[in-house]
């Protein structure tokens, strides 16, 4: 039977070990994110942080400890040394352990410690805490793994029965989750989170730190819980009442809770009569909206006040929040139960570590070798580099200032952590638990007996929860039943159980700055829940009433303060484009923004602008692309047939200039529809005028040359000046140069940039600065002038004989262009509120103007080159010289004088034969826009054959 029992016990232990190891594996998987960093320093490379550092104090019982020796760092994991909550807390622990060992508090047993740094990081601290469970894992089989050859390794594998820390609540939560798997008690000295009080989740977690709030704060928290914003305060005339009121007044103001009226109960200066109490009640009744009343006083005075409430028929009118001076005390409520009913009161449930300051100020690096971080603290404190100390990311700057180790910090310079008492109490809690356990398990015999080797965690927790001692600070300490430090207050509610039966019931606690409710059924605390088990008046009004001067305004309304009382207001609606920069004012949102749904801020309206994905832009770019392709095709044809008569006769140079201008017109669309910025805006300013000036400068040069030739032909037979190709290019270039100058000066005087534009409150456009108003008309002014001049010349030369009818095509081009621009200008000025439409209109107008020029000026020429190549030849017209009718001879002989500067009279006669009409003589003056003149032999010739007059037998032409 004994062997069977051992067998089953062994199986159970193995199962437990497997479960623990699996749970541990799940925990270990969470620490993979924290990596060490290899740092390339000024004076050498090193690894940071140094995970291997620890304080290792040997002893028969070794505690684990986690301290935030270093601050948190986002990029380096561990930051600089934390002097107070880190080094001082660590040294307080060591100081207390020395006291325990020197006083032989645990008979014949030395207390040791293995302290690690968690750098105030939960995952990093969890990884460090793994060292605390290694011994427990090794001891699962029932024996302790000891390495005699390596004392440090033996220390690390020793079973650690308890852990001090961690300081941070979030790290304590992680570590407590790990330690409960191995039933290792944990006592924190700085963690204050209420979550850690949940015994089901953290059964082995305890803490020595109590709440650091005071009674007045507890009362204010109750006011906030009821959502009261308008209360009256009654306090007694005593040190107790006055100090309590001063604290209440300050905290209420910080919480934006208004005091409706303040009343004082006489105490130290005398005894008040009934009339005085009646007056106080009457004043309270005048503030009928302030149904919540805080009473900071003693039982006798409060009892008198409650009697006045009865006399003035104010029973049930007020909801009381009381201090510990009268809550639960008979003088305050006996025979006055109906008046006191519903009251909620607070009631208490229960400094420097002596000698530590001198101890710490006498520490030196050479005498404090047990603390591996003390040198780092010394370097940071005195801003020097200790000889032969390891490099860290934070001591490289001190390289030029070596430490002597004898630096002294005066008491005035020493800033001691105020909460070191809790660190010392946590060590003493373990020490007294071990002492009590040793007394029971070892029967007081000195040394560690087998019953305590190793220490069982479940037994240790039981002894811990029952310790009671006077700490090194001189204060009494004992854990609450839930493992927390001494609670400050509990919350009482005076309620009616049944008709005529009243009692004070505990409905919660106030600790760690939070109200914690108590379940009446389960009789245990509910963490992180409000005190909700409250009753005001059982039959008439179970819920506590509101105590507000004015109801909250709607989310879109502003508070208009009445008579300077910040808790009394009227509500003003913020409509339209107004928002609430604060709850008291409505303000208009800036242009380009609209109020958010809750009107707490202004939301930016997304900027709109023409871009390559906009349907209008796509249409414009498609049209321009087709135009670019057509222009390119014409260019290729003209280049291919560069030496053909029709190309030469049309004026090759100016034709290519014209095609370049048309190409740039189409290309401007892509610049105009791109997202506005300094570059694109500058390109728009410069380009819109340049492309047009090139087109119409070339056309103007052509029409001007035709006009000069025919005007000169009426006066003389000499050839006009400046009609050669080079001259024409120079003239055209001069016209374009003027536009270049305008564009450059415009850019210099008004630098381009993209700006927001608001047509209305709902609009937010991103536009070029000059697209607003009429600034782009600066770029269009000169091209419009060229258009007008070209149109004038087109009208002037409309009666030129049909053989010279390129002027007809120029005229058609200019008439159509004028129509386009007469439509564009009104549209441009009428779209001032919608820049996108204005830009789109510009795109189409520019592209249409380019298309008109391309079609009217080049279609007839392409027709001859591609469809009628037989007409693209030089005719020998010297063979036949028919006689012209007398009525038109004079005109033609006048015309022959055009080239008289270089040609003979025979040439004039040749011209006469070249211009002979094939049908009737009247057709010579026809206003047809045909591009060719048909001869009797069926051939045709370009309208520009006038340029071939000078040299009939040469290939070079003088162009019109």
Secondary structure, 3 states (H helix, E strand, C coil): CHHHHHHHHHHHHHHHHHHHHHHHHHHHHHHCCCCCEEEEECCEEEEECCCCCCEEECCCEEEEEEECCEEEECCCEEEEECHHHHHHHHHHHHHHHHHHHHCCCCCCCCEEEEEEECCCCHHHHHHHHHHHCHHHHHCCCCCCCCCCCCHHHHHHHCCCCEEECCCCHHHHHHHHHHHHHHCCEEEECCCCCHHHHCCCCCCCEEECCCCCCCHHHHHHHHHHHCCCCEEEEEEECCHHHHHHHHHHHHHHHHCCCEEEEEEEECCCCCCCCHHHHHHHHHHHHHCCCCCEEEEECCHHHHHHHHHHHHHCCCCCCCEEEECCCCCCCHHHHCCCHHHHCCCEEEEECCCCCCCHHHHHHCCCCCCCCCCCCHHHHHHHHHCCECCCCCCCCCCHHHCCCECCCCCCCCCCCCCCCCCHHHHHHHHHHHHHHHHHHHHHHCCCCCCCCHHHCCCCHHHHHHHHCCCEEECCCCCEEECCCCCCCCCCEEEEEEEEEECCEEEEEEEEEEECCEEEEECCCCCCEECCCCCCCCCCECCCECCCCCCCCCCCCCCCEEEEEECCEEEEEEEEECCCCEEEEECCEEEECCCCEEECCCCCCEEECCCECCCCCCHHHHHHHHHHHHHHHHHHHHHHHHHHCCCCHHHHHCCHHHHHHHHHHHHHHHHHHHHHCCCCCHHHHHHHHHHHHHHHHHHHHHHHHHHHHHHHHHHHHHHCCCCCCCCCHHHHHHHHHHHHHHHHHHHHHHHHHCCCCEEEECCCCCCCEEEEHHHCCCCCHHHHHHHHHHHHHHHHHHHHCCCCCHHHCHHHHHHHHHHHHHHHHHHHHHHHHHCCCCHHHHHHHHHHHHHHHHHHHHHHHHHHHHHHHHHCHHHCCCCCCCCCCCCCCHHHHHHHHHHHHHHCCCCCHHHHHHHHHHCCCCCCHHHHHCCCCCCEEECCCCCEEECCHHHHCCCCCCCCCCCC
